[in-house]
Amino acid sequence: TVYLCGQTHAEGDVKQQTAEVLKKIEDLLNKYGSDKNHILSANIYLRDMKDFADMNSVWDAWIEDGNEPARACVEARMARESLLVEITIVAAVK
């Protein structure tokens, strides 16, 4: 398995941050012998749940149908003011 700690990106709105975080996740999974189709679970932390629909639209466009992992999304205080979303991942190695 591959365990990715919370991935963040501090610039832009929640859609931009989510897209950048998912790109980082995809790059890291590929680096360590996995990919987004092998994600087992994801924890998504949002600064404000009002951003859920915007984050989710980016997530849904990124994840392939039939490969949706178990997922939780919660509102959380972030380590820095500029962070709107943080995602942790557990994935299987191919």
N, C-alpha and C positions, 0 to 999 in steps of 0.2 A: 504494500500500500504506500501511497504518497500522502503526506500530511502537509498542507500549506497553511501557514499561520495567516492571520488577518492581512489581506492585501488591500491597499488603499491607493488613492490618487487625489491630491489636494487641490486640483484646479478644475474650474467649471461647475456647471449645475449637476444635479444628481444623475441625469442621463449621460452626460459626458464622463463623469467620474465612474459610473457603472461600466460604460464601454471600455474605458482605460483599464479598470480593474480586471475585467474579463479577458482583455488582451494579455495582461500580465499573467493571469492564471493559465491561460492557454499556452503561453510560452514556457512557463515553469513546468506544466504537466508534460509537454513535449520533451523538455530537457531531461526529465526524470523517468521517461519511458511510459508515459500515460497520455491520455487526451481527454477532451471534454465528454466524450461518449463513455468514459470509464469512471466518471464521478459517482461516488456512492452517496455522499451527503454534502450539503452546503449549509452554512449558517450565515445569514445576511443580517448585518446590523445597520440600521438607519438612524441618523440623527433625529429625524422627525417622520413619523408614520404617514404624514400627509404626502410624502414623496414615494409611497409604495407603488402607485400606479405607474409613475414615470420610470422607476427602477425596474419594475416588473416587465414593462414593455421592451426594455433593452434585453433583459434576461431571456424573455420568451423568444425573441428574435435570434438569440445566440444559441440556445440549447435546442438540440434536434428532437423532433417528435419521436416518442418511444424510448428516449434516453434520459428522461427527466429523473434526477436524483431525489432522494428524500431531502426536504428543505425546510428550514425554519427561518422566519424573519421577525426580528424584534426591534423595538426602538431602544437606543442606547446612547449614553453620553460618550462622546468620542474624545480621543486623546488630544486632538487639536481642533480649534474652531472651524478650520476650513474643510474638515472631513465630513462628508455627507453620507458615505456608504463604506462599509468594510465587509469583506467576504472571506470566510475560511472554508477550506475544501478538504475532504478526504476522498481519494480516488484509488482505484485498483491499477496496478501496473499491467500493461498489455501482455 
